[in-house]
Structures are given as C-alpha cells and as structure tokens.
Amino acid sequence: MTNPVILCSGMLCGTVPATGKSTRLPRRTTTKGKALRFLITGGAGFIGSHLAEALLAGGHRVHILDDLSTGSMDNIRHLKTDPGFGYTIETCASTSVVAELVDEADIVYHLAAAVGVELIVESPVRTIETNVHCTEVVLAQACKKRKPVFLASTSEVYGKSTSFPFREDGDLVMGASTTGRWSYACSKAIDEFLTLAYWKERRLPTVVARLFNTVGPRQTGRYGMVVPRFVGQALAGRPLTVYGDGTQTRCFCHVDDVVRALVDLMLLGELAYGEVFNIGSQEEISMLGLAHRVRDLTESGSDIEIIPYGEAYEEGFEDMPRRYPDIRKIGSAVGWTPQHSLDDILQDVVNFQQAEAAIV
C-alpha cells in the first residue's frame, strides 16, 4: 500500500468562503464546550464537499478521506485555507488509515460509495466491492472507539416496489441477480443491514439515511446524473437525451436541504440511533417533463431525443418507473422539510455551470 497523502490539517475553524449557495449552521458543541470533529469518507464528492463546507461554517473541524475515484479536488479547493479542515487521499479500504482518522473524530459520515448508473453498469465488481468492503472497514474501526456513524444509503434499495410513497419500513423488492442493474441496490441494502446489525448486536451508534436524487452546484453529469447532464446539453445547444420512454418520474432534492438533514440527524443523538430515514423532496416530475423544464429555463433551442435503455446502458437494463418518498419520519424527528423547489434547484445548477464555463 502506498503512503496516504495527508494535507492541510488544522485546529479550530472559522467561516469558509462559499461557492454557490452554502448551508449556514449554528455552532454546535459537545458537553465539554469544544467544537466537534467530523470525519467524512467520500468528502471530496458532490454531497460530501457541501457537508464539509456547512460543518466548517458551523465552527466544527472536518477531515475528509477520499481516493478521488469519483470525487474531485476542485470540490474542496476552497476549503483548504480553513484551519479546521484537513484531508487524506486514500481509499476507505485501507484499515490502518481509517483506524487513525476514526480515532481522531467525534462523528463519522460514511458517504464513500460507487455512484451513478453508468459506473454501476460498466463496473459491477468495483461497485459491490467499494460499497460493501469499505462499509465493513468503517464500521469495524468506529466500533472499536464507539464513534457514531452515519451511513448514506439510497432510494435505489426500494427496487421494484410499487408501494408508494416509499416508507422506511416497507419491503425492498429487487430484480434478478442476472440483471447487473440491481447490484448497486443490493450492495447498499447489505450496507444497511450491516450498519443496523452493528447497532443491534454491538451497540455502535449508527444512523442510516436513504437519499432521493440529491442535486445542486458541483454535481457532475459524468456518471449519468440527469439534471447536470440535461443542463450541460441545453447550455451547449446539444440534444437533451432522455433515456427510456421518458415517463419515469423522480423527486429531486437540493443538496443544501440534504446537508441540513444530515447534520440535524447526527446531532440529534440517541433518538436517531438504529433508525432509517428517507431524505428527499416530494415534488415529482417525469424525465421528459424535466427535459422540457430545463430547455425552457435555459432558453435553449436543443432538441429532445428519446434513447432506449438498451442503447443508453445495456440490453435488459431495468429501471424504476417511480421513486416517491414518505418523509414524515424525518419530519417528526428533526422538523425537516425541503426548502428548495425544483425551479430553485435547476436555476442553481444552471448558474453553476454557466459560472464554470466563464472561468474556463
């Protein structure tokens, strides 16, 4: 194993410069009056970088662990001057590195995972190994020191269920193992089972959250994420490519709203341990409707093309026609509801991509 690169570590933090919208959080302290120390695996990714930004702005210390396989230094570059921020470039599969960083943290956010439909279809072995093994390592090391762990799961685990809205205690209905599409959902479900087992059997404080299509500034369309892909295509005047027949629906949630939920759940403490929460919007739209909405917002002259799943991904690819969350549980727990509309989300993504293009 190569030595990890550990850079930019510091002590107490101050306010960080934001890129795009930033979630401002009140200073939260431990019972000893000290700022909390957070470890975020996958912290150079889209959601992780926003979470780090918000925690630093709240007066806490943050250390990120990321191998940059899907994350990017560009996402955290603006944080490097903050004295409360540090990062390590290494995989979560490195037990010794994880052990050291967990030991220095008060709370662990485990966000590292394989992401995006395209990556899942192209690299199923990497998907399964990354999701399951890295979660094993993080939980095992956190258990030794009794450090609370947050596991980022996904709405994908509901699979083919048609029991709407999706409830946290509802059945998970997976497709056949011969259809690679479901390897991601199954691997994340295993992550959930393992995380909850650590709570039940070993009393490791754990919280699981299923995220429903988180979107916002800094998200890339590189791995198939539909909103940044549509926006990029519209701004470039290229055809907006809608996969499937376009009737499938999704609910998109702004990353600032998601970060607020992530922070509130972990600072809730014992009431959240051993629980699963949905985090998502309930503003539903079809993919064809989304393409039209993006095209209108950007005033683009782009065409809209319908591409069959077999052509976009692989033969036999299956998708969920609808993903609609029940969010009453998290609302009851921490009073959380999304504050951003779909139009807010789309405008933020448009503004971000336009600003990035201007820099280039």
C-alpha positions as CSV (number, residue, x, y, z in Angstrom):
1,M,0.0,0.0,0.0
2,T,1.3,3.5,-0.8
3,N,1.5,6.0,1.9
4,P,-1.6,8.3,2.1
5,V,-1.2,11.9,1.3
6,I,-2.3,14.0,4.4
7,L,-2.5,17.7,3.7
8,C,-3.9,20.9,5.1
9,S,-4.9,19.7,8.6
10,G,-5.7,22.3,11.2
11,M,-7.3,23.1,14.5
12,L,-10.4,25.2,15.2
13,C,-12.1,26.6,12.2
14,G,-13.7,29.8,11.1
15,T,-16.1,30.9,8.3
16,V,-15.3,29.4,4.9
17,P,-15.7,31.1,1.5
18,A,-18.7,29.5,-0.2
19,T,-19.1,28.6,-3.9
20,G,-22.7,28.9,-4.9
21,K,-25.2,28.6,-2.0
22,S,-24.0,27.5,1.3
23,T,-25.8,26.0,4.2
24,R,-25.1,28.0,7.3
25,L,-25.4,26.1,10.5
26,P,-25.2,27.3,14.1
27,R,-22.2,26.4,16.2
28,R,-22.9,23.1,17.9
29,T,-20.6,22.0,20.7
30,T,-20.0,18.9,22.9
31,T,-20.9,18.9,26.5
32,K,-17.3,19.9,27.2
33,G,-17.8,23.0,25.1
34,K,-15.4,22.0,22.3
35,A,-16.1,22.1,18.6
36,L,-16.9,18.7,17.2
37,R,-14.5,16.8,15.0
38,F,-16.1,15.2,11.9
39,L,-14.6,12.6,9.5
40,I,-16.3,12.4,6.1
41,T,-15.5,9.5,3.8
42,G,-16.0,10.4,0.2
43,G,-15.8,14.0,1.3
44,A,-14.4,15.3,-2.0
45,G,-17.5,14.2,-3.7
46,F,-20.6,16.3,-4.5
47,I,-22.5,15.8,-1.3
48,G,-19.5,15.4,0.9
49,S,-17.9,18.7,-0.1
50,H,-21.1,20.6,0.7
51,L,-21.4,18.8,4.1
52,A,-17.8,19.7,4.9
53,E,-18.4,23.3,3.9
54,A,-21.5,23.5,6.2
55,L,-19.8,21.9,9.2
56,L,-16.8,24.2,8.9
57,A,-19.2,27.2,8.7
58,G,-20.8,25.9,11.9
59,G,-17.5,26.2,13.8
60,H,-16.5,22.5,13.7
61,R,-13.4,20.6,12.5
62,V,-13.6,18.4,9.4
63,H,-11.3,15.8,7.9
64,I,-12.0,14.2,4.6
65,L,-11.0,10.8,3.3
66,D,-11.3,10.3,-0.4
67,D,-9.4,8.3,-3.1
68,L,-10.6,10.8,-5.8
69,S,-12.0,7.9,-7.9
70,T,-15.3,9.9,-8.4
71,G,-14.6,12.9,-6.1
72,S,-12.5,15.9,-7.2
73,M,-10.0,18.2,-5.5
74,D,-11.9,21.0,-7.3
75,N,-14.8,20.4,-4.9
76,I,-12.8,21.1,-1.8
77,R,-10.1,23.5,-3.1
78,H,-11.9,26.5,-1.5
79,L,-11.8,24.8,1.9
80,K,-8.0,24.2,2.0
81,T,-7.2,27.5,3.6
82,D,-9.5,26.9,6.6
83,P,-7.5,25.9,9.7
84,G,-10.2,23.5,10.8
85,F,-10.0,21.5,7.5
86,G,-7.9,18.5,6.6
87,Y,-7.9,15.8,4.0
88,T,-6.3,12.4,3.3
89,I,-6.1,11.0,-0.2
90,E,-6.6,7.2,0.3
91,T,-9.2,4.5,-0.1
92,C,-11.6,3.6,2.7
93,A,-10.4,0.0,2.2
94,S,-7.2,1.0,4.0
95,T,-7.8,-0.3,7.5
96,S,-4.9,1.5,9.1
97,V,-5.7,4.9,7.6
98,V,-9.4,4.6,8.5
99,A,-8.5,3.5,12.1
100,E,-6.3,6.5,12.6
101,L,-8.8,9.0,11.2
102,V,-11.7,7.5,13.1
103,D,-9.7,7.7,16.3
104,E,-9.4,11.5,15.8
105,A,-13.1,12.1,15.1
106,D,-16.2,12.5,17.2
107,I,-18.6,11.6,14.5
108,V,-18.2,9.7,11.2
109,Y,-20.1,10.4,8.0
110,H,-19.7,7.4,5.6
111,L,-20.5,8.8,2.2
112,A,-17.9,6.9,0.1
113,A,-19.6,4.7,-2.5
114,A,-19.7,3.9,-6.1
115,V,-22.1,6.4,-7.7
116,G,-24.0,6.8,-11.0
117,V,-25.9,4.4,-13.2
118,E,-23.2,4.4,-15.9
119,L,-20.4,3.4,-13.4
120,I,-22.7,0.7,-11.9
121,V,-23.4,-0.9,-15.3
122,E,-19.8,-0.6,-16.5
123,S,-18.0,-1.7,-13.3
124,P,-20.2,-4.0,-11.2
125,V,-17.3,-5.6,-9.4
126,R,-15.9,-2.3,-8.3
127,T,-19.4,-1.2,-7.3
128,I,-20.0,-4.1,-5.0
129,E,-16.5,-4.2,-3.5
130,T,-16.4,-0.4,-2.9
131,N,-19.8,-0.3,-1.2
132,V,-19.7,-3.4,0.9
133,H,-16.0,-3.7,1.9
134,C,-15.5,0.0,2.7
135,T,-18.5,0.0,4.9
136,E,-17.2,-3.1,6.7
137,V,-13.9,-1.3,7.4
138,V,-15.5,1.9,8.6
139,L,-18.0,0.2,10.9
140,A,-15.4,-2.1,12.4
141,Q,-13.0,0.7,13.2
142,A,-15.7,3.0,14.5
143,C,-17.0,0.2,16.8
144,K,-13.6,-0.1,18.5
145,K,-13.8,3.6,19.6
146,R,-17.6,3.8,19.9
147,K,-17.8,6.6,17.4
148,P,-21.3,7.4,15.9
149,V,-21.5,6.5,12.2
150,F,-23.9,7.9,9.6
151,L,-24.4,5.7,6.5
152,A,-25.5,7.3,3.3
153,S,-27.8,4.9,1.5
154,T,-30.1,5.4,-1.5
155,S,-33.6,5.2,-2.7
156,E,-32.4,2.5,-5.1
157,V,-32.8,0.0,-2.3
158,Y,-36.6,0.1,-2.7
159,G,-36.0,-1.6,-6.1
160,K,-39.2,-2.6,-7.9
161,S,-41.5,-1.8,-5.0
162,T,-44.8,-0.2,-6.1
163,S,-45.9,0.7,-2.6
164,F,-46.0,4.5,-2.7
165,P,-44.9,6.6,-1.0
166,F,-41.8,4.6,-0.1
167,R,-41.8,4.1,3.7
168,E,-38.6,3.2,5.7
169,D,-40.3,0.0,7.0
170,G,-41.6,-1.0,3.6
171,D,-40.5,-4.1,1.6
172,L,-37.4,-3.9,-0.7
173,V,-38.1,-5.6,-4.0
174,M,-35.0,-6.4,-6.0
175,G,-34.7,-7.6,-9.6
176,A,-32.9,-10.8,-10.7
177,S,-29.2,-11.2,-9.9
178,T,-28.6,-11.8,-13.6
179,T,-29.5,-8.1,-14.2
180,G,-26.5,-6.1,-13.2
181,R,-28.6,-3.0,-12.7
182,W,-29.6,-4.3,-9.2
183,S,-26.1,-4.9,-7.9
184,Y,-25.8,-1.4,-6.6
185,A,-29.2,-1.5,-4.8
186,C,-28.3,-4.9,-3.3
187,S,-24.9,-3.8,-2.1
188,K,-26.3,-0.7,-0.5
189,A,-29.0,-2.8,1.2
190,I,-26.3,-5.0,2.6
191,D,-24.6,-1.9,3.9
192,E,-27.8,-1.0,5.7
193,F,-28.2,-4.5,7.2
194,L,-24.6,-4.4,8.4
195,T,-24.9,-0.9,9.8
196,L,-28.1,-1.7,11.7
197,A,-26.6,-5.0,12.9
198,Y,-23.7,-3.1,14.5
199,W,-26.2,-1.1,16.4
200,K,-28.4,-4.1,17.4
201,E,-25.6,-6.5,18.4
202,R,-22.7,-4.2,19.4
203,R,-24.5,-1.0,20.3
204,L,-22.5,1.1,17.9
205,P,-24.4,4.3,17.4
206,T,-25.5,4.3,13.8
207,V,-27.9,6.2,11.6
208,V,-29.0,5.3,8.0
209,A,-30.5,7.7,5.5
210,R,-31.8,6.9,2.1
211,L,-31.2,9.8,-0.3
212,F,-33.6,10.5,-3.1
213,N,-31.8,12.2,-6.1
214,T,-29.7,14.9,-4.5
215,V,-28.9,17.7,-6.9
216,G,-27.1,21.1,-6.8
217,P,-23.9,23.0,-7.6
218,R,-20.8,21.0,-8.1
219,Q,-22.7,17.8,-9.2
220,T,-21.2,16.3,-12.4
221,G,-23.2,14.6,-15.1
222,R,-20.1,12.4,-15.8
223,Y,-21.7,9.2,-14.3
224,G,-25.2,9.7,-15.6
225,M,-26.7,12.2,-13.2
226,V,-29.6,13.5,-15.2
227,V,-30.0,17.2,-14.0
228,P,-26.4,18.3,-14.6
229,R,-26.4,16.3,-17.9
230,F,-29.6,18.0,-19.2
231,V,-28.3,21.4,-18.2
232,G,-25.0,20.9,-19.8
233,Q,-26.6,19.7,-23.0
234,A,-29.0,22.6,-23.1
235,L,-26.4,25.2,-22.5
236,A,-24.2,23.7,-25.2
237,G,-27.1,23.5,-27.7
238,R,-26.8,19.8,-27.9
239,P,-29.8,17.4,-27.9
240,L,-31.2,16.6,-24.4
241,T,-31.0,12.8,-24.2
242,V,-33.9,11.2,-22.3
243,Y,-33.3,7.5,-21.5
244,G,-36.2,5.0,-21.6
245,D,-39.6,6.4,-22.7
246,G,-39.4,9.5,-20.5
247,T,-42.4,8.7,-18.4
248,Q,-40.4,7.5,-15.4
249,T,-40.6,10.1,-12.6
250,R,-38.2,11.3,-9.9
251,C,-38.2,13.7,-7.0
252,F,-35.1,16.0,-6.8
253,C,-33.8,17.5,-3.5
254,H,-31.4,20.4,-3.2
255,V,-28.0,19.5,-1.7
256,D,-28.4,22.3,0.9
257,D,-31.6,20.7,2.2
258,V,-29.9,17.3,2.3
259,V,-26.9,18.6,4.2
260,R,-29.2,20.2,6.8
261,A,-30.9,16.9,7.3
262,L,-27.6,15.0,7.6
263,V,-26.3,17.4,10.3
264,D,-29.5,17.5,12.3
265,L,-29.8,13.7,12.4
266,M,-26.3,13.2,13.7
267,L,-26.6,15.9,16.3
268,L,-30.0,14.5,17.4
269,G,-28.1,11.7,19.2
270,E,-29.7,8.7,20.7
271,L,-33.2,9.3,19.3
272,A,-31.8,8.7,15.8
273,Y,-29.5,5.7,16.5
274,G,-30.6,2.4,14.9
275,E,-33.0,4.2,12.6
276,V,-33.5,4.5,8.9
277,F,-34.7,7.8,7.4
278,N,-35.8,8.9,3.9
279,I,-34.4,12.3,2.8
280,G,-35.9,13.7,-0.4
281,S,-38.4,16.0,-2.0
282,Q,-41.9,15.2,-2.9
283,E,-42.1,17.4,-5.9
284,E,-42.4,14.8,-8.7
285,I,-41.6,15.2,-12.4
286,S,-41.2,12.9,-15.4
287,M,-37.8,12.7,-17.2
288,L,-39.5,14.1,-20.4
289,G,-41.1,16.9,-18.3
290,L,-37.7,17.6,-16.8
291,A,-36.1,17.9,-20.2
292,H,-38.7,20.4,-21.3
293,R,-38.3,22.3,-18.0
294,V,-34.5,22.6,-18.4
295,R,-34.8,23.6,-22.0
296,D,-37.3,26.4,-21.2
297,L,-35.3,27.6,-18.3
298,T,-32.1,27.9,-20.3
299,E,-34.0,29.2,-23.4
300,S,-32.2,26.6,-25.4
301,G,-33.0,25.6,-28.9
302,S,-31.9,22.0,-28.2
303,D,-33.9,19.0,-29.5
304,I,-35.1,16.3,-27.1
305,E,-34.1,12.8,-28.1
306,I,-35.6,9.6,-26.6
307,I,-33.0,6.8,-26.3
308,P,-34.0,3.3,-25.3
309,Y,-32.4,1.9,-22.2
310,G,-30.7,-0.9,-24.1
311,E,-28.9,1.7,-26.3
312,A,-28.1,4.0,-23.4
313,Y,-26.8,1.4,-21.0
314,E,-27.1,-2.3,-21.9
315,E,-29.6,-4.9,-23.1
316,G,-32.0,-6.0,-20.4
317,F,-31.5,-2.8,-18.3
318,E,-34.3,-2.2,-15.9
319,D,-35.3,1.0,-14.2
320,M,-37.8,2.0,-11.6
321,P,-40.8,3.8,-13.0
322,R,-41.3,6.0,-9.9
323,R,-39.4,6.9,-6.7
324,Y,-41.5,8.9,-4.3
325,P,-40.5,9.1,-0.6
326,D,-42.5,9.3,2.6
327,I,-40.7,11.9,4.6
328,R,-42.9,12.0,7.7
329,K,-40.4,10.2,9.9
330,I,-37.5,12.7,9.5
331,G,-40.0,15.5,9.8
332,S,-41.1,14.1,13.1
333,A,-37.5,13.5,14.3
334,V,-35.9,16.9,13.4
335,G,-38.6,19.0,11.9
336,W,-37.1,18.7,8.4
337,T,-38.8,19.5,5.1
338,P,-37.2,20.6,1.8
339,Q,-36.9,24.4,1.4
340,H,-35.9,24.5,-2.3
341,S,-38.3,24.0,-5.2
342,L,-37.4,22.1,-8.4
343,D,-37.1,25.5,-10.1
344,D,-34.7,26.7,-7.4
345,I,-32.6,23.6,-7.9
346,L,-32.5,23.9,-11.7
347,Q,-31.6,27.6,-11.6
348,D,-28.7,26.8,-9.1
349,V,-27.3,24.1,-11.4
350,V,-27.6,26.5,-14.5
351,N,-25.9,29.3,-12.6
352,F,-23.1,27.0,-11.5
353,Q,-22.4,25.6,-15.0
354,Q,-22.5,29.0,-16.5
355,A,-20.0,30.3,-14.0
356,E,-17.7,27.3,-14.6
357,A,-17.9,27.8,-18.3
358,A,-17.0,31.5,-17.8
359,I,-13.9,30.5,-15.8
360,V,-12.7,28.1,-18.5
